[in-house]
Amino acid sequence: MKNIKAIIFDAYGTLFDVNSAAEKCKDKIGDKWEGFANFWRTTQLEYTWLRSLMKRHKNFWQITEDSLDKSMKTFNIDSAMRNELLNLYKALSPFKEVPETLKKLKERNLRLAILSNGTPSLLTQLVKNNNLDNLFDDLFSIEEVGIYKPDAKVYDLPIKKYKIEKSQVAFLSANTWDVSGGGNYGYQSIWVNRNNDIFDNLDYKPINQIKNLNELINLI
């Protein structure tokens, strides 16, 4: 991968473990915690796509609340846990290799940024809580354009600010639909495939596939 001038990361599921909120409550939730966490995440994503199509925008935090409410009812989880789960979502844990990898990339004088569905305040809080705020040049939120990924207006945000070519962006996501969205837009998209999943058929194949961010060091 040559001529890369910016490395753009998806946040949720790529840098930060979206299941970590429910996992921290697994003693209360019980064995169904993982199924619940996956259902919450899937519902959350479905709501972003459906609201984009319906042109009925709500911000990511409101969608997170709405999808949690449905998930708690579906899995019969005590409503008294709602605030605890929401507070934990604001402080999701990064995957273990993330801090060190970001530090190494920062030393290479490349722009590092997050491009996320999250609201500006959520993203700011998330990186600060994990002591990562000094490593990013920008935290791009879809709220700047009022529509969710994979709309091209979202992927256009870093290009407009940095005034670089689409092909000069290395874009990383653990979500196959996001990798395809960025790749079809023109990014050099890399799939972070932590769970040995199968890639979706969405008219794009990732430039590279890695198991964790450590492998990125040798690609850039």
Secondary structure as a PSIPRED ss2 file (coil, helix, strand):
# PSIPRED VFORMAT (PSIPRED V4.0)

   1 M C   1.000  0.000  0.000
   2 K C   1.000  0.000  0.000
   3 N C   1.000  0.000  0.000
   4 I C   1.000  0.000  0.000
   5 K C   1.000  0.000  0.000
   6 A E   0.000  0.000  1.000
   7 I E   0.000  0.000  1.000
   8 I E   0.000  0.000  1.000
   9 F E   0.000  0.000  1.000
  10 D C   1.000  0.000  0.000
  11 A C   1.000  0.000  0.000
  12 Y E   0.000  0.000  1.000
  13 G C   1.000  0.000  0.000
  14 T C   1.000  0.000  0.000
  15 L C   1.000  0.000  0.000
  16 F E   0.000  0.000  1.000
  17 D C   1.000  0.000  0.000
  18 V C   1.000  0.000  0.000
  19 N C   1.000  0.000  0.000
  20 S H   0.000  1.000  0.000
  21 A H   0.000  1.000  0.000
  22 A H   0.000  1.000  0.000
  23 E H   0.000  1.000  0.000
  24 K C   1.000  0.000  0.000
  25 C C   1.000  0.000  0.000
  26 K H   0.000  1.000  0.000
  27 D H   0.000  1.000  0.000
  28 K H   0.000  1.000  0.000
  29 I H   0.000  1.000  0.000
  30 G C   1.000  0.000  0.000
  31 D C   1.000  0.000  0.000
  32 K C   1.000  0.000  0.000
  33 W H   0.000  1.000  0.000
  34 E H   0.000  1.000  0.000
  35 G H   0.000  1.000  0.000
  36 F H   0.000  1.000  0.000
  37 A H   0.000  1.000  0.000
  38 N H   0.000  1.000  0.000
  39 F H   0.000  1.000  0.000
  40 W H   0.000  1.000  0.000
  41 R H   0.000  1.000  0.000
  42 T H   0.000  1.000  0.000
  43 T H   0.000  1.000  0.000
  44 Q H   0.000  1.000  0.000
  45 L H   0.000  1.000  0.000
  46 E H   0.000  1.000  0.000
  47 Y H   0.000  1.000  0.000
  48 T H   0.000  1.000  0.000
  49 W H   0.000  1.000  0.000
  50 L H   0.000  1.000  0.000
  51 R H   0.000  1.000  0.000
  52 S H   0.000  1.000  0.000
  53 L H   0.000  1.000  0.000
  54 M H   0.000  1.000  0.000
  55 K C   1.000  0.000  0.000
  56 R C   1.000  0.000  0.000
  57 H C   1.000  0.000  0.000
  58 K C   1.000  0.000  0.000
  59 N C   1.000  0.000  0.000
  60 F H   0.000  1.000  0.000
  61 W H   0.000  1.000  0.000
  62 Q H   0.000  1.000  0.000
  63 I H   0.000  1.000  0.000
  64 T H   0.000  1.000  0.000
  65 E H   0.000  1.000  0.000
  66 D H   0.000  1.000  0.000
  67 S H   0.000  1.000  0.000
  68 L H   0.000  1.000  0.000
  69 D H   0.000  1.000  0.000
  70 K H   0.000  1.000  0.000
  71 S H   0.000  1.000  0.000
  72 M H   0.000  1.000  0.000
  73 K H   0.000  1.000  0.000
  74 T H   0.000  1.000  0.000
  75 F C   1.000  0.000  0.000
  76 N C   1.000  0.000  0.000
  77 I C   1.000  0.000  0.000
  78 D C   1.000  0.000  0.000
  79 S H   0.000  1.000  0.000
  80 A H   0.000  1.000  0.000
  81 M H   0.000  1.000  0.000
  82 R H   0.000  1.000  0.000
  83 N H   0.000  1.000  0.000
  84 E H   0.000  1.000  0.000
  85 L H   0.000  1.000  0.000
  86 L H   0.000  1.000  0.000
  87 N H   0.000  1.000  0.000
  88 L H   0.000  1.000  0.000
  89 Y H   0.000  1.000  0.000
  90 K C   1.000  0.000  0.000
  91 A C   1.000  0.000  0.000
  92 L C   1.000  0.000  0.000
  93 S C   1.000  0.000  0.000
  94 P E   0.000  0.000  1.000
  95 F C   1.000  0.000  0.000
  96 K C   1.000  0.000  0.000
  97 E C   1.000  0.000  0.000
  98 V H   0.000  1.000  0.000
  99 P H   0.000  1.000  0.000
 100 E H   0.000  1.000  0.000
 101 T H   0.000  1.000  0.000
 102 L H   0.000  1.000  0.000
 103 K H   0.000  1.000  0.000
 104 K H   0.000  1.000  0.000
 105 L H   0.000  1.000  0.000
 106 K H   0.000  1.000  0.000
 107 E C   1.000  0.000  0.000
 108 R C   1.000  0.000  0.000
 109 N C   1.000  0.000  0.000
 110 L C   1.000  0.000  0.000
 111 R E   0.000  0.000  1.000
 112 L E   0.000  0.000  1.000
 113 A E   0.000  0.000  1.000
 114 I E   0.000  0.000  1.000
 115 L E   0.000  0.000  1.000
 116 S E   0.000  0.000  1.000
 117 N C   1.000  0.000  0.000
 118 G C   1.000  0.000  0.000
 119 T C   1.000  0.000  0.000
 120 P H   0.000  1.000  0.000
 121 S H   0.000  1.000  0.000
 122 L H   0.000  1.000  0.000
 123 L H   0.000  1.000  0.000
 124 T H   0.000  1.000  0.000
 125 Q H   0.000  1.000  0.000
 126 L H   0.000  1.000  0.000
 127 V H   0.000  1.000  0.000
 128 K H   0.000  1.000  0.000
 129 N H   0.000  1.000  0.000
 130 N C   1.000  0.000  0.000
 131 N C   1.000  0.000  0.000
 132 L C   1.000  0.000  0.000
 133 D H   0.000  1.000  0.000
 134 N H   0.000  1.000  0.000
 135 L H   0.000  1.000  0.000
 136 F C   1.000  0.000  0.000
 137 D C   1.000  0.000  0.000
 138 D E   0.000  0.000  1.000
 139 L E   0.000  0.000  1.000
 140 F E   0.000  0.000  1.000
 141 S E   0.000  0.000  1.000
 142 I H   0.000  1.000  0.000
 143 E H   0.000  1.000  0.000
 144 E H   0.000  1.000  0.000
 145 V C   1.000  0.000  0.000
 146 G C   1.000  0.000  0.000
 147 I C   1.000  0.000  0.000
 148 Y C   1.000  0.000  0.000
 149 K C   1.000  0.000  0.000
 150 P C   1.000  0.000  0.000
 151 D C   1.000  0.000  0.000
 152 A H   0.000  1.000  0.000
 153 K H   0.000  1.000  0.000
 154 V H   0.000  1.000  0.000
 155 Y H   0.000  1.000  0.000
 156 D H   0.000  1.000  0.000
 157 L H   0.000  1.000  0.000
 158 P H   0.000  1.000  0.000
 159 I H   0.000  1.000  0.000
 160 K H   0.000  1.000  0.000
 161 K H   0.000  1.000  0.000
 162 Y H   0.000  1.000  0.000
 163 K C   1.000  0.000  0.000
 164 I C   1.000  0.000  0.000
 165 E C   1.000  0.000  0.000
 166 K H   0.000  1.000  0.000
 167 S H   0.000  1.000  0.000
 168 Q H   0.000  1.000  0.000
 169 V E   0.000  0.000  1.000
 170 A E   0.000  0.000  1.000
 171 F E   0.000  0.000  1.000
 172 L E   0.000  0.000  1.000
 173 S E   0.000  0.000  1.000
 174 A C   1.000  0.000  0.000
 175 N C   1.000  0.000  0.000
 176 T H   0.000  1.000  0.000
 177 W H   0.000  1.000  0.000
 178 D H   0.000  1.000  0.000
 179 V H   0.000  1.000  0.000
 180 S H   0.000  1.000  0.000
 181 G H   0.000  1.000  0.000
 182 G H   0.000  1.000  0.000
 183 G H   0.000  1.000  0.000
 184 N H   0.000  1.000  0.000
 185 Y H   0.000  1.000  0.000
 186 G C   1.000  0.000  0.000
 187 Y C   1.000  0.000  0.000
 188 Q E   0.000  0.000  1.000
 189 S E   0.000  0.000  1.000
 190 I E   0.000  0.000  1.000
 191 W E   0.000  0.000  1.000
 192 V E   0.000  0.000  1.000
 193 N C   1.000  0.000  0.000
 194 R C   1.000  0.000  0.000
 195 N C   1.000  0.000  0.000
 196 N C   1.000  0.000  0.000
 197 D C   1.000  0.000  0.000
 198 I C   1.000  0.000  0.000
 199 F C   1.000  0.000  0.000
 200 D C   1.000  0.000  0.000
 201 N C   1.000  0.000  0.000
 202 L C   1.000  0.000  0.000
 203 D C   1.000  0.000  0.000
 204 Y C   1.000  0.000  0.000
 205 K C   1.000  0.000  0.000
 206 P C   1.000  0.000  0.000
 207 I C   1.000  0.000  0.000
 208 N E   0.000  0.000  1.000
 209 Q E   0.000  0.000  1.000
 210 I E   0.000  0.000  1.000
 211 K C   1.000  0.000  0.000
 212 N C   1.000  0.000  0.000
 213 L H   0.000  1.000  0.000
 214 N H   0.000  1.000  0.000
 215 E H   0.000  1.000  0.000
 216 L H   0.000  1.000  0.000
 217 I H   0.000  1.000  0.000
 218 N H   0.000  1.000  0.000
 219 L C   1.000  0.000  0.000
 220 I C   1.000  0.000  0.000
